[in-house]
Amino acid sequence: MYDLAIIGAGWAGYNAAIKAKELGLKTCLIENSQTGGTCLNLGCIPTKTLIQSAKIYSLIKKSANFGVEISEPKFNLQIAQERKAKIIQQLRSGMQGALNGVDFIQGQAKLITKEELECDGKKILAKSIIIATGSRPFELEQFKFDGKKIISSDEALELKEVPKKLLIIGGGVIGCEFASLFHALGSQVTIVEKMPQLLPGLDSEIAKKIELIFKKKKITVNTGAGAEGLNQSDFDLTLVCVGRIPNTKGLNLEGLGVILNQGKVAVNDFLQTNIINIFAAGDCTGKLMLAHYAAYQGEIAAQNAVNPAAMKKADNAVVPSCIFSDPEIACVGLSEDEAKNKGTDIKINKFDFLGSGMARIIDEAEGFIKVISDAKSGCLLGASIIGPKATELISVFGLAISNKLTSEQIKSTIFAHPSLSESIHQVF
């Protein structure tokens, strides 16, 4: 019998397995597809790899601004796809190597009892179980995926040609990233978003800024509107990215009595289901669908599963959110609206990247940093960034919020000059 059986080798399951290995547990990790789950194979890594290729292409096209004259640069999507595949394979090999000592079982798992699983006819016994089966793209009834004219983000990452005219349904994180990517590669992009702003739930000022930038680039943006009235024949391809839903089918969760909430595995603060020895982590819980949050949950679930007498809450609310659009966007902690809704007396500080020497040097001066702090204590409550390397800079604010640092403490810190990071100092 195993101490722990983990279903799903994505970012939650993988990190749960690594933690279990550190704890000296006899562990098995069951996966019906590839190690790395959505993040490595169909999400974070392939998307950002292609985005980097597009960024290099865009930089080359404006190289004359830097005194480098290059005539007629061309983008080879096949080579970019080959590079993407190579990076995925290298990272997957590294993950598989790190799992040495954990029994890796390939196949579809099904729960039979609270301590028994079946995987392709093979019986597996475990004292505790973690469900970490991830998520998949949500499909709209009126825009069903056919893999040809109407695709999900999965198929978008495998395209062999850049579409001339691309319709993106959904202006959230995935939609904005793909809009930036394909616009940079030469597509004529149209985004439709039913909510009043792009990136629903994000700081409204940031959302307005990215919409203005997109429109300046000739990306057509329609907010507060659906795609039903559009003529599909006007586009070569339609990419539907209106969210993701948990993968819970085929596990026999309901048959076993595990409570689901609209398809999500219902868990308490300790990531424990209603069955005492069964836990869940990552996208299948339907909480924050972010790879780094899934990793955090996975580690805690593994610790709690084997140490029920001293369980730890998965309650760290300081979770950065990163959007690899052009320009990048990132946020952590409370937004201005969230802070005001809490009734907190706040102070807002802003810094425009036009005032950054390094942003001017790299020719990426569009955007700003916005920081929310408690007006009385000066403690940082949240930060939002749109601009160069926003996804890297946001971690400084995450560290500050976690450790209850004040604006004065950050202001008194010496940052290197010239650098993008000194903008964090200049914001106060």
C-alpha positions as CSV (number, residue, x, y, z in Angstrom):
1,M,0.0,0.0,0.0
2,Y,1.2,3.5,-0.9
3,D,1.3,6.3,1.7
4,L,0.0,8.7,-1.0
5,A,-1.5,8.3,-4.5
6,I,-1.7,11.5,-6.6
7,I,-3.9,11.7,-9.7
8,G,-2.5,14.1,-12.2
9,A,1.1,15.1,-12.9
10,G,0.5,18.8,-13.7
11,W,2.0,21.5,-11.5
12,A,-0.2,20.7,-8.5
13,G,0.4,16.9,-8.7
14,Y,4.1,17.2,-9.5
15,N,4.8,19.5,-6.6
16,A,2.7,17.3,-4.3
17,A,4.8,14.3,-5.4
18,I,8.1,16.2,-4.9
19,K,7.0,17.2,-1.3
20,A,5.9,13.6,-0.6
21,K,9.3,12.4,-1.8
22,E,11.0,14.9,0.6
23,L,8.9,13.6,3.4
24,G,10.1,10.1,2.7
25,L,6.6,8.8,1.7
26,K,5.9,5.8,-0.5
27,T,4.2,7.7,-3.3
28,C,2.7,7.0,-6.8
29,L,1.8,9.6,-9.4
30,I,-0.8,8.7,-11.9
31,E,-1.1,10.6,-15.2
32,N,-3.1,9.7,-18.3
33,S,-1.2,12.1,-20.6
34,Q,2.1,13.9,-20.3
35,T,4.1,15.0,-17.2
36,G,3.7,18.7,-16.6
37,G,0.0,18.9,-17.3
38,T,-1.5,22.0,-19.0
39,C,1.2,24.4,-17.8
40,L,4.1,22.6,-19.5
41,N,2.3,21.1,-22.5
42,L,-0.6,23.4,-23.4
43,G,-0.3,26.5,-21.3
44,C,2.3,28.6,-19.7
45,I,5.5,27.3,-21.2
46,P,4.5,26.9,-24.9
47,T,2.5,30.1,-24.9
48,K,5.4,32.2,-23.5
49,T,7.9,30.5,-25.8
50,L,5.9,31.6,-28.8
51,I,5.4,35.0,-27.3
52,Q,9.1,35.4,-26.9
53,S,9.7,34.5,-30.6
54,A,7.1,37.1,-31.5
55,K,8.8,39.7,-29.3
56,I,12.1,39.1,-30.9
57,Y,10.5,39.4,-34.3
58,S,8.9,42.7,-33.3
59,L,12.2,44.0,-31.9
60,I,14.0,43.2,-35.1
61,K,11.3,45.0,-37.2
62,K,12.0,48.2,-35.2
63,S,15.8,47.6,-35.0
64,A,16.4,50.7,-37.1
65,N,15.4,52.8,-34.0
66,F,18.5,51.4,-32.3
67,G,20.8,52.0,-35.3
68,V,20.6,48.4,-36.5
69,E,19.5,48.2,-40.1
70,I,17.9,44.9,-41.2
71,S,16.0,44.6,-44.4
72,E,12.8,42.5,-44.6
73,P,12.9,40.2,-41.6
74,K,10.8,37.1,-41.9
75,F,9.1,35.0,-39.3
76,N,9.3,31.2,-39.6
77,L,6.5,29.7,-37.5
78,Q,7.8,26.1,-38.1
79,I,11.1,26.9,-36.5
80,A,9.4,28.7,-33.6
81,Q,7.2,25.6,-33.1
82,E,10.2,23.3,-33.2
83,R,12.0,25.5,-30.6
84,K,8.8,25.4,-28.4
85,A,8.7,21.5,-28.6
86,K,12.3,21.2,-27.7
87,I,11.9,23.4,-24.6
88,I,8.9,21.4,-23.5
89,Q,10.8,18.1,-23.9
90,Q,13.8,19.5,-22.0
91,L,11.7,20.7,-19.1
92,R,9.6,17.5,-19.1
93,S,12.8,15.4,-18.9
94,G,13.9,17.5,-16.0
95,M,10.6,16.9,-14.2
96,Q,10.7,13.2,-14.8
97,G,14.3,13.1,-13.4
98,A,13.2,14.9,-10.3
99,L,10.5,12.3,-9.8
100,N,13.0,9.5,-9.4
101,G,11.9,7.6,-6.3
102,V,8.2,8.2,-7.0
103,D,6.3,5.5,-8.8
104,F,5.0,7.0,-12.1
105,I,2.0,5.2,-13.4
106,Q,0.7,6.0,-16.9
107,G,-3.1,5.6,-17.4
108,Q,-6.6,6.7,-16.4
109,A,-7.3,6.6,-12.7
110,K,-10.7,5.8,-11.2
111,L,-11.6,5.8,-7.5
112,I,-13.2,2.6,-6.2
113,T,-13.1,3.2,-2.5
114,K,-11.5,5.9,-0.3
115,E,-8.3,3.8,-0.3
116,E,-8.5,2.0,-3.6
117,L,-8.0,3.2,-7.2
118,E,-8.1,1.4,-10.5
119,C,-5.8,2.4,-13.3
120,D,-6.4,0.6,-16.6
121,G,-7.4,-2.6,-14.8
122,K,-4.6,-2.4,-12.2
123,K,-5.6,-2.1,-8.5
124,I,-3.7,0.6,-6.4
125,L,-4.1,1.0,-2.7
126,A,-3.2,4.2,-0.8
127,K,-3.7,5.5,2.7
128,S,-4.3,9.0,1.2
129,I,-5.2,10.4,-2.2
130,I,-4.7,13.8,-3.9
131,I,-6.8,14.7,-6.9
132,A,-4.9,17.1,-9.1
133,T,-6.4,16.6,-12.5
134,G,-6.3,20.1,-13.8
135,S,-8.6,21.8,-16.2
136,R,-9.5,22.1,-19.9
137,P,-10.8,24.9,-22.2
138,F,-14.5,25.8,-21.7
139,E,-16.5,25.2,-24.8
140,L,-19.4,27.5,-25.9
141,E,-22.5,25.8,-27.2
142,Q,-22.8,28.2,-30.2
143,F,-19.0,28.0,-31.0
144,K,-18.1,24.3,-30.6
145,F,-14.5,23.4,-31.2
146,D,-13.9,21.7,-34.6
147,G,-10.1,22.0,-34.6
148,K,-10.3,23.7,-38.0
149,K,-12.2,27.0,-38.1
150,I,-13.1,27.2,-34.4
151,I,-10.3,26.3,-32.0
152,S,-9.3,26.4,-28.3
153,S,-6.0,27.6,-27.0
154,D,-4.7,24.0,-27.3
155,E,-5.0,24.0,-31.1
156,A,-3.8,27.6,-31.3
157,L,-0.4,26.5,-29.9
158,E,0.0,24.0,-32.7
159,L,-0.9,26.2,-35.7
160,K,1.3,25.7,-38.7
161,E,0.3,29.0,-40.4
162,V,-0.4,32.4,-39.0
163,P,-4.1,33.3,-39.7
164,K,-4.6,36.4,-41.7
165,K,-7.8,37.4,-39.9
166,L,-8.3,36.1,-36.4
167,L,-11.4,36.4,-34.2
168,I,-10.8,36.0,-30.5
169,I,-13.9,35.3,-28.3
170,G,-12.9,36.3,-24.8
171,G,-10.8,39.2,-23.7
172,G,-9.4,37.6,-20.5
173,V,-5.8,36.6,-19.8
174,I,-5.6,34.0,-22.6
175,G,-7.4,36.2,-25.1
176,C,-5.1,39.2,-24.5
177,E,-2.0,37.0,-24.7
178,F,-3.0,35.4,-28.0
179,A,-4.1,38.8,-29.4
180,S,-0.6,40.2,-28.7
181,L,1.1,37.1,-30.1
182,F,-0.8,36.9,-33.4
183,H,-0.9,40.6,-34.0
184,A,2.9,40.6,-33.7
185,L,3.1,37.8,-36.2
186,G,0.9,39.8,-38.7
187,S,-2.6,38.7,-38.1
188,Q,-5.5,41.2,-38.2
189,V,-7.0,40.5,-34.8
190,T,-10.5,41.2,-33.5
191,I,-11.4,40.6,-29.8
192,V,-14.9,40.4,-28.4
193,E,-15.5,40.4,-24.7
194,K,-19.0,40.3,-23.1
195,M,-17.9,42.2,-20.0
196,P,-17.5,46.0,-20.0
197,Q,-13.7,45.8,-20.0
198,L,-10.9,43.6,-21.1
199,L,-9.4,41.4,-18.4
200,P,-12.5,41.4,-16.2
201,G,-11.7,41.6,-12.5
202,L,-8.4,43.4,-13.1
203,D,-7.8,47.0,-12.0
204,S,-10.0,49.1,-14.4
205,E,-7.3,51.6,-15.1
206,I,-5.0,48.9,-16.2
207,A,-7.7,47.4,-18.4
208,K,-8.4,50.7,-20.0
209,K,-4.7,51.2,-20.8
210,I,-4.3,47.8,-22.5
211,E,-7.4,48.5,-24.5
212,L,-6.0,51.8,-25.7
213,I,-2.7,50.2,-26.6
214,F,-4.4,47.4,-28.5
215,K,-6.5,49.9,-30.5
216,K,-3.4,52.0,-31.2
217,K,-1.9,48.8,-32.7
218,K,-5.0,48.4,-34.9
219,I,-6.3,45.4,-32.9
220,T,-10.1,45.7,-33.0
221,V,-11.6,45.5,-29.5
222,N,-15.3,45.1,-28.8
223,T,-16.2,45.1,-25.1
224,G,-19.7,44.7,-23.7
225,A,-20.5,42.6,-26.8
226,G,-20.8,39.0,-27.8
227,A,-19.7,37.3,-31.1
228,E,-23.1,36.1,-32.1
229,G,-23.7,39.0,-34.5
230,L,-20.4,38.7,-36.3
231,N,-20.1,37.0,-39.6
232,Q,-17.8,34.0,-39.2
233,S,-16.9,34.0,-42.8
234,D,-15.1,37.3,-42.3
235,F,-12.4,35.5,-40.4
236,D,-10.0,32.7,-41.2
237,L,-10.0,31.4,-37.7
238,T,-12.0,31.8,-34.5
239,L,-10.2,31.3,-31.2
240,V,-12.5,30.7,-28.2
241,C,-10.9,31.4,-24.8
242,V,-13.7,32.2,-22.3
243,G,-12.2,30.3,-19.4
244,R,-11.4,26.8,-18.2
245,I,-13.3,24.1,-16.4
246,P,-12.0,21.4,-14.0
247,N,-11.2,17.9,-15.3
248,T,-13.3,15.7,-13.0
249,K,-15.0,13.3,-15.4
250,G,-14.2,9.6,-15.3
251,L,-12.8,9.6,-11.8
252,N,-16.0,8.2,-10.2
253,L,-15.9,11.1,-7.6
254,E,-19.7,11.4,-7.4
255,G,-20.1,7.6,-7.2
256,L,-17.7,7.6,-4.2
257,G,-19.5,10.5,-2.6
258,V,-16.9,13.2,-3.1
259,I,-18.8,16.5,-3.2
260,L,-18.5,18.6,-6.4
261,N,-19.6,22.2,-6.7
262,Q,-20.5,22.9,-10.3
263,G,-17.9,20.4,-11.5
264,K,-15.2,21.7,-9.1
265,V,-13.9,19.4,-6.3
266,A,-15.2,21.0,-3.1
267,V,-12.4,21.4,-0.5
268,N,-12.1,23.1,2.9
269,D,-9.3,25.4,3.9
270,F,-6.9,22.5,4.3
271,L,-7.7,21.2,0.7
272,Q,-9.5,18.3,2.2
273,T,-12.7,16.9,0.5
274,N,-15.7,15.7,2.5
275,I,-13.9,12.3,2.6
276,I,-11.3,12.7,5.3
277,N,-8.3,11.1,3.5
278,I,-9.0,12.5,0.0
279,F,-7.6,15.9,-0.9
280,A,-7.6,18.0,-4.0
281,A,-5.2,20.7,-5.4
282,G,-4.8,22.9,-8.5
283,D,-7.3,23.8,-11.2
284,C,-9.7,21.0,-10.4
285,T,-10.7,22.9,-7.2
286,G,-11.8,25.8,-9.3
287,K,-10.0,28.4,-7.2
288,L,-7.2,30.5,-8.7
289,M,-6.3,28.7,-11.9
290,L,-2.7,29.7,-11.9
291,A,0.3,27.3,-12.1
292,H,2.2,28.8,-9.2
293,Y,-0.9,28.7,-7.0
294,A,-1.5,25.0,-8.0
295,A,2.1,24.3,-7.0
296,Y,1.5,26.0,-3.6
297,Q,-1.7,24.0,-3.1
298,G,0.0,20.7,-4.1
299,E,2.7,21.0,-1.5
300,I,0.2,21.9,1.2
301,A,-2.1,19.0,0.2
302,A,0.8,16.5,0.4
303,Q,1.8,17.7,3.9
304,N,-1.8,17.7,5.1
305,A,-2.6,14.3,3.7
306,V,0.1,12.6,5.7
307,N,0.0,14.7,8.8
308,P,-3.7,15.1,9.7
309,A,-2.8,16.1,13.3
310,A,-1.1,19.3,12.2
311,M,-2.7,20.4,9.0
312,K,-1.9,23.8,7.4
313,K,-4.4,26.1,5.8
314,A,-3.9,27.0,2.1
315,D,-4.8,30.6,2.9
316,N,-1.9,32.7,1.4
317,A,-3.9,35.5,-0.4
318,V,-0.8,37.2,-1.8
319,V,-0.8,35.5,-5.2
320,P,0.7,37.4,-8.2
321,S,-1.2,37.3,-11.5
322,C,0.8,37.7,-14.7
323,I,-0.3,38.4,-18.2
324,F,2.3,38.1,-21.0
325,S,0.6,40.5,-23.4
326,D,2.5,43.3,-25.0
327,P,3.0,45.3,-22.9
328,E,3.1,42.8,-19.9
329,I,0.6,43.2,-17.1
330,A,0.9,41.9,-13.5
331,C,-0.9,42.5,-10.2
332,V,-0.8,41.3,-6.6
333,G,-2.8,42.0,-3.5
334,L,-5.8,44.3,-3.6
335,S,-6.9,46.5,-6.6
336,E,-8.1,50.0,-6.0
337,D,-11.7,48.9,-6.3
338,E,-11.3,46.0,-3.9
339,A,-9.6,48.2,-1.3
340,K,-12.3,50.8,-1.5
341,N,-15.0,48.1,-1.3
342,K,-13.4,47.0,2.0
343,G,-13.8,50.5,3.3
344,T,-10.1,50.9,3.8
345,D,-8.7,54.4,3.8
346,I,-6.1,54.1,1.0
347,K,-3.3,56.1,-0.6
348,I,-2.6,55.6,-4.3
349,N,0.9,56.1,-5.8
350,K,1.7,56.0,-9.5
351,F,4.7,56.1,-11.7
352,D,4.7,56.3,-15.5
353,F,7.4,54.4,-17.3
354,L,7.9,57.5,-19.5
355,G,10.0,58.7,-16.6
356,S,12.2,55.6,-16.5
357,G,15.6,55.9,-18.1
358,M,15.8,52.1,-18.7
359,A,12.3,52.0,-20.2
360,R,13.4,54.7,-22.7
361,I,16.7,52.8,-23.4
362,I,14.8,49.6,-24.3
363,D,12.1,51.6,-26.1
364,E,9.3,50.2,-24.0
365,A,8.1,53.3,-22.1
366,E,4.3,52.8,-22.4
367,G,2.6,51.9,-19.1
368,F,2.7,52.6,-15.4
369,I,3.0,51.2,-11.9
370,K,0.1,51.7,-9.5
371,V,0.4,51.0,-5.8
372,I,-2.3,50.8,-3.1
373,S,-1.3,51.3,0.5
374,D,-3.0,51.8,3.8
375,A,-3.2,55.6,4.4
376,K,-2.6,55.3,8.1
377,S,0.1,52.6,8.4
378,G,1.7,53.0,5.0
379,C,1.7,49.2,4.6
380,L,1.3,48.0,1.0
381,L,-2.0,46.4,0.1
382,G,-1.7,45.9,-3.6
383,A,0.1,46.7,-6.8
384,S,-0.7,46.6,-10.5
385,I,1.8,47.1,-13.3
386,I,1.4,47.5,-17.1
387,G,4.7,47.9,-18.9
388,P,8.1,46.3,-19.5
389,K,9.0,43.3,-17.4
390,A,5.8,43.7,-15.3
391,T,5.8,40.0,-14.6
392,E,9.2,40.1,-13.0
393,L,8.8,43.4,-11.1
394,I,5.5,42.3,-9.4
395,S,7.3,39.8,-7.2
396,V,9.0,42.7,-5.3
397,F,5.5,44.0,-4.4
398,G,4.4,40.5,-3.4
399,L,7.3,40.2,-1.0
400,A,6.5,43.6,0.4
401,I,2.9,42.8,1.0
402,S,3.6,39.4,2.5
403,N,6.0,41.0,5.0
404,K,3.8,44.1,5.7
405,L,6.5,46.5,4.4
406,T,5.6,50.2,4.2
407,S,6.0,52.6,1.3
408,E,8.6,54.4,3.4
409,Q,10.7,51.2,3.8
410,I,10.7,50.7,0.0
411,K,11.4,54.4,-0.6
412,S,14.4,54.2,1.7
413,T,15.8,51.2,-0.2
414,I,18.5,51.8,-2.8
415,F,17.7,50.4,-6.2
416,A,20.3,50.2,-9.0
417,H,20.3,52.8,-11.7
418,P,19.5,52.7,-14.5
419,S,17.2,49.8,-14.1
420,L,13.5,49.0,-14.5
421,S,13.4,47.9,-10.9
422,E,14.2,51.5,-9.7
423,S,10.7,52.4,-10.9
424,I,9.5,50.6,-7.7
425,H,11.4,53.2,-5.7
426,Q,10.3,56.1,-7.9
427,V,6.6,55.2,-7.5
428,F,6.6,56.6,-3.9
